[in-house]
């Protein structure tokens, strides 16, 4: 019995090996014949690829038609990015980006539906018609430009200097020389103080560095940096370099802090749409020109940011 059982197992394995070998032979043969057919019908293949590209471009130009036919604009943004997009006390999406999206839908004469997938999904692009527009504080970059078009920059993120309200030494950027400046680690602010900042989406911008060497104090978040600056001018920090959007609520609510000088630079934030849709691109530009002209963008910026950072 044992010998018979072993013989049956050997036969089974040999059969499996033979079947595997035959499948491999068939695969190689099929691949060879397919290559031959491609060589034979190469002109037809080229024509087919051309038609495919044309149909893809045609589909890409269908966004405006889809929005008008469905009477609905599908926007995409993050669920937790205050004050731009977040869930309010009524568990409804609210914020600057949300209100801008509502204004765009109103100009188009359609209703608005907002989706909140992960940022990875948003930034990956290639939405295949799932979403129509991203009014979601996206900074353009060369990598993102491969999958997105950026019709319009709708606001800028200004970098500002915050000092203790009792500080009379720092009035502008040149006064940072030799001072200890707090900032979020590995941020654009750190690159700026190291005099090697390149702003994605605005690589040609000529930045000014009017200060000598600065002592950089990196923090995980702004919260601890503001706590240290609040102890007094020069106690632990002389200044903080941060974003106006982040700083504005503190400046309004906590009189221990004030701004010093003008913004140092700005990072662009643009509307993003799927790449290759010139008709939709043109319409988005038109709508945002209207929102800027009638003061809507400025008013919404003042409402949510406390300053006009619209573009």
N, C-alpha and C positions, 0 to 999 in steps of 0.2 A: 504493500500500500504506500509506504513512504517513497519507494522508487518511482511508482506511478505518479504520485503527487508531484515529485520534483520534475519529472519529465513533462508533465502538463504545464508547469510554471515556465520551464525553459521554452517550450513551444509557444506559450503565450507571449513571452518577452520577444522571441524572434519574430512573431507575427506583428507585434507593435513596432519593432524596428523596421520591418519591411514596409509597413504602412507609412511610417514616417519618411522612409527613403522615397517612396513613390510620390508622396505629397510634395516633397522637396523637388523632385524631378519635374512634376507637373508645374510647380510654381516657376521654376527656371525657364521652362519651355514657354509658358504663357507670357512671361516678361519679355523673352526674346521676340516672340511673335508681335507683341504690342509695340516694341521698339521698331520693328520692321514696318508695321502699319503706319507709325508716326512719320517715318522717313518717306514712305510712299505718298502719304496724304498731308505732307507738311504745309502746302499752300492752303488747304482747307482748314488745317489747324490754326494757322495764322489768322484767317478770316474769322474763325470762331472766337478766338481770343479778342479780336478787335470788337466784335459784336458784344461780347461779354463786358468789356470795358465800357462800351457805350451805354449798355443797359444799366451798369452800376452807376454811371454818372447821372443817368436819367432818374434813377431811384433816389440818388443823393439830392436832386433838385426838387423832390416832391414834398419837402417838409411844410412849406407854406400851404400847398394844396391840402395836405393832411389836416393841418390846424384849422383851415377855413371850412373844410368839409365836416369835420367832427365838432367844430365850434368849441374846441378845447385846446389849451396850451399845456403841455406836460413839462413842468420844470423839475429840475433835480438839484438838491442841495443837502447840506449836512443837518442832522437833527440837533446837534449840540455844539454850536459855535457862536455863543453870544458875543456881542449884541447883533450879530448878523442873521443867525437862524437858531432857534431854540424853542422848546415847548414851554408855553406860559402856564399860568395858574389854572387855566381852563383846559390844559392839555392840548392846546392848539399851537401850530407853528406860528412863530412871530419873529420879528426882527427886521433889520434893514434890508437884507436880501429878499426876505419874504414880501415886504411891502413893495420893493422894486418890481418883483415878479408880478405882483397883483396889478401894478400900474401898467406894465407891459401888456398883460392880458386885456386890461380895460381898453388900451389904445387899439388893440387888435379886434376888439369887439367879441371876445370869446371868454369862456370860463377858464379858471386856472385849476389844475390838479398838480399837487406837489408830491414828489417821491423822495425818499430819504435812504437810499442804499449806502453802503460803506463808501468811504472816500476812495478806496482802492478801485471800486467799481466805477465811480464817477470819473476818476482821473485816467482810467485805462482807455476810455473812449470806445469807439466801435459799438455804439449803442444799438445799431440795426433798427432804428425807428422807435425804440422804446421810450426815449426822451427827446424832447424838441430843443431844449435850451438849458444851459447851466448858468444861472445867476447865483454863483456860489463862491465868490471871493477867490477865484482861481488866478494864480500868477502865471503868465505865459512863460514858456521855456522852449528851447529848441526841440527837446524830446516830445513835449506835448503838442507842438506844432505839426508833428507827423500825423496826428490823429484828429486834431482840432483846428478850426479856424477861430480867430478872435476878432469879431467884428468891431468891438468898441471897448475901450477902457472906461469903466464907469465910476471908479474911485481909486484914489491913491492912498497908500499907507505911509504917512510921514513919520520919520524917525526924529525924536525930539530929546532935548536935554531937560531932565527934571532935577531940581536942587531943593535943599531945605529952604523954607520960606524966609528964614533969618540969615541966609547966606548973602553976603554983599561982595563976594569975590568973583563969582562966575556969572557972566552976563551973555557970553556967546561962545562959540566952539573954540576959538583960540585960547580962551581962558582955561581949557581943560589940560593944558600943558602941565605935566608933573602931578596931576591930581589923580585920586583913586576913584575910578568910575565903575559902578556896578552894572551888570547886564546879564542877559540869559546866555548861558554857555553855548558855543557852537552856533551862534546866531549871526545874522548880517551885521549886527551892531559890533560884534567882536572883530569881524573882518574890516569894518570901517575904521575902528580905532587902530588896527594893525596896518591900515592904509593899503589894503589889497582887495577891497570889495568890488565884485562884479555883480550887477543887478540883473537877474534873469528877466528877460523880456524887455530890458532896456540896457543892453550891453554897451551901447555907444555913448551912454551918459557919462559926461566928464565930471567926476566928483572932486570936491575941494577938501583938502586936509590941512586946515589952518593952524593946527596944534603941533607941538613937539611931542616927545614920548609921553604916553599916558600909562598909568598903572591900572591894568585891567583886573577887575574883581568878578569872576564868573559865578553865577548862581544857577540853581536848577529852575527856579521860577522867579518872577518879579516880586512875589509876595514878601519873601525874606529880605530882598534888596530894599524894598520900601520900608520895612521894619527897621533896618539898619540906618537908612537915611533919616528916618523920623527921630532918631536919637539925638540928632543935632548936626550942624554943618561941620564936617571933618572928623566927627567922632569915630565912625567906622567907614563912612563913605563921604565923598565930596559931591558926587552926582550919580545919576542913573541915566543910561541911554536906553530908550524903549520906544514903543509905538504910541502915537498920539491917541489911538483908539483905546489902548490899554490904560494909558495915563489919565485920560479925561475924567472918568468917574472918580478917581482918587483926588484929582485937582479940585473937583466940584465939592466933594464930600469931606475932604481932609485938608484943612487950611495950613497944615505943616509943610505943604509942598507948593512949588510954583515952577513954571516953565522958565528956561533961560535961553533967550535968543530965538532965532527962526529955525524951522525944520532943517535938518542936515541933508536929507535926501528922501526920496519917496520910492516905494515899490509899487508897481502897477498891479491892479486887479481888474481882470477883463471878463466880459461875457464870452462863454465858449459854446460853440455849436459843432456838430459833426462836420468833418472836413469835406470839401468839394460840393458845396451847395450855394452857388453865388446868388441865386434868387432869394434865399432865406437870409443870407449874409446881408444883402442890400436892404431887406425889410427891417432887420434888427437895427441896422445903422439908422434907418429913417425914424424908427420908433424912439430910439434913445436920443436922437437929435431933438425930437419933440419934447421929451421928458426934461431935457436940459434947458431948452428954450422957455418952457412954461414954468420953470422953477421947481418942478416936482422932485428931481434928484437932490437939489440943494435943501429943500424942506425936509425930505426924509433923512438926509445926512444930519441935519441939525437936530431932528427928533431923536435919532438913535445914538449919534456919536457926540452931540454937543458942539460940533464944529462942521463946517462945510468942507468935506474932503472929496466931493464929487468931481468928476472930470467931464 
